[in-house]
Amino acid sequence: MQERAARTRQVVLEAAAEEFAERGYEGASLQRVACRAETSIGALTFHFRNKTALAEEVRLTGRARFGRSMAGLATAADPLAELRALIDTLARLAHEDRFVRAVRRLEADPPDGAPPLAETWLPVLRALLDRAHGAGWLRPGVAPEEAEAMLAHLAEGAMAAHGTLPGAAWGAARDAVWDVVLHGLAADRVEEDGRQSPRADSGRRDGRESPVEESGRRESPAEESGRRESPVEDSGRTPA
């Protein structure tokens, strides 16, 4: 009996998440939730006494799912790479997870006292920036609080835009935006201890090499021209 009641509760909760994601708090209907869940109003109100209680449980579930996805990012070895992973995760969840979609929609017309979802991920964002700043991976003059404001806007935009483009187009747009962000955010030099600049290893994870060479600079046009001269054979003479 308890197992059946738990299943009914979960089905109602999932149906409510879909309803709130589509219609928000004011537009949601308990009758439609019951229909989605293929159960009765009586069974629904047995678990959730009214719409406010149901919205609160959906919100708590969405925040918990969001929080689990953020776990581990704040202590990552490469905070700049994890900043990108964080934003990618935010965008994916906002598009794919019904509970996260519902929480974001509920923020537009929330029950009184509902805290914003950003409280779940902004501390992770700031922790990663603080780690990058402490390690000297941020460009000189870039303060963590200023980078936080910029990346928070980027994250909100990514959450709103994800799913509006086909998969390949979205991936290309995401890579292009992150390249611009990383160019302005990350230090682009080799550290004194020989460690490679984070700009070379904290960007795309698709196997493409960084434009920054191990020497820490690009070849000049003259050097490149000299490198492209005709090859000289081992005998010391040029080929006929």
Disulfide bonds with the S-S distance in Angstrom:
none
